[in-house]
Amino acid sequence: MQITGLDRINRCGGVALLTEQEVSRSWNRLFAAGTEVTADTFSRAETLLEELRPESPLYHRLQNELVEIRELRSPKKTKPKKRAIKLKI
């Protein structure tokens, strides 16, 4: 999936930025129900975050969502069960 919406961009010092609405829409498409989440999906999500100003509330919300999604999608590391040891006295 490509990040689209560049036909309606904001110009900020000659740099093309997506609007918050466009970033939000693209974000929702990336993580829509039923879509496979891959390493490429995370890369695209990070690219979308770069389109937002760091002080933007949407930036902070999506950044937190990305952390949560990574935690949910990452393989869970299971700790080996501790076995009780009988001590002979």
Secondary structure, 3 states (H helix, E strand, C coil): CCCCCCCCCEEECCEEECCHHHHHHHHHHHCCCCCCCCHHHHHHHHHHHHCCCCCCHHHHHHHHHHHHHHHHHCCCCCCCCCCCCCCCC
